Amino acid sequence: MIMLDTTACIDFLRGLIDLKEIIDNLDDYLAITTISIYEVNIGLELTKLKISINRYNELSKKWYEFLNSIQIFSLGIKEAEKSAQIYSKLNSKGIKIDDNDILISGIMLSNNIFKILTNNVEHFNKIDGIQVIKY
């Protein structure tokens, strides 16, 4: 299984990448976290406020159709504990990355998912046990 990072979801919604083509080439199942859903929904809300309700409706329809076709992993207790361990390890090395990326990583590793599809290579390469697939 391969986790989709928020950047991949946003680029998919913007039409910058074709996830179907990527899925076919990877020959693996894709999943997403509730953290990425949160981040994408922030962008959707800003689209509604700053661009137009029509663009919001267009993107929201595409987004929710996509969410209905993919496995979603949530932040629970074991995921939160793993995320705290990742944070502590990075912090002890003086490494800072976005909390949301740490939470995504904690969800992944506590559910035995070790690959992430992202354009955000810099952050996820700093986390032991995660293989980054850059698109």
N, C-alpha and C positions, 0 to 999 in steps of 0.2 A: 504494500500500500504506500502511496505517496501523498503527503500532505501538501495542500495548496496554501501558499502564503497570501497575505492580503494583496501584495503587489500583483500577483498573477490574476487574482479575481478582478481587481480594478482594470488591469490591462485587457482582460477578457470583455468586461462591460464596455470599455471604450472602443472595442473592436481592434485593438492593437495586436492581440494574439488569438489564434484559433485553438481553443482547448481540445476540440475533437481531434484535430491533427496531432497535437502533442500526446493525447491519450493513446491514439493509435500507434504512435512511434514508441511510446514507453511500455506499452503492453502491461499495464498495471492499473489497479484501482486507485482512484483519487478520493481524497477526503478533505474536509475543511474543519476549522475550529470555530467555536462560538466567538472567539476573540476576533477572528477575521470578519465574521458577520457583523459584529459591533463596529469595526473600523469601516467596513464598506457602507454600512447604514449611516454613519456620520457623513460620509461623502454624498450619499443620496439626499440626506436632509439639507445639506449645503447646496446641492444642485437645485432643490426645490426653492430655496430662498434666494439664491444668487443668479440662477440661470432662468429656469421656467418650470412650471408645473407639468407642461407637456414632456419636457426632457426627463423630468423626474419619473413620470408615469411610464415612459418608454424604458428607462433603465431599470425601474423597479419590477416591471413585468418580466424582463429578461433575467433579472437577479433571482426572483422567487421561483421561476421555472427551473433555473439552474439548481437552486437549493433543494428543490423537490427531487432532484435526480442524483444526489450525492450524499455520502455518509457524513454525518456531523458529529464531532467530538466536543464535549463540554468540559468546563473547568470544575472538577469536583475536588474532594479532599486529597486524594492521592496525587492528582495533577498539581494542586496548589503546593503540596509538600515537595514534589519534584522541582517545581519552578523555584521555590525558595532555595533548594540545594544548588540549582544552576546559578541563581543570583549570587549566593554566597561564594561559590567557587570563582566566578568571574570577578566579583568584588575583591576577593583576596589577591587577585592578580592585577588589580587596578584597571580592570576592563569594564567599561560602561556600555550597555546597549539598551534599546527601548524596552520598557517593562512588557509591552505587548508581545514583543518577540521572545522574551523569556517565558511568558505564559504559554505561547504557542509551542515552544520547545518543550516545556514541562508536560503539556498535554500529549505531545507526540511521544516522548520517551517513556512516559508512564503507561502508554498504550502500545508499546513496542512498534512504533512507527519511526523509522530511522532516515527516511528520505523526504526532502522538501523541495517543491518546485517554486522557485523564486527568482526575482531579479535583484533581491536584497542580499547579495552574497556576503558582503562585509560583516553583517551581524551574525548570520547563521553559521558562518565558517568558524566563529569563535567558540562554538558550543560543541563540546566533545560528544561523539556518538551520532551526530547528524551529518548526513551526506547531502550536500547541496546540488540540486540539478538546476542549472541556470538555463533560462530560455532566451 
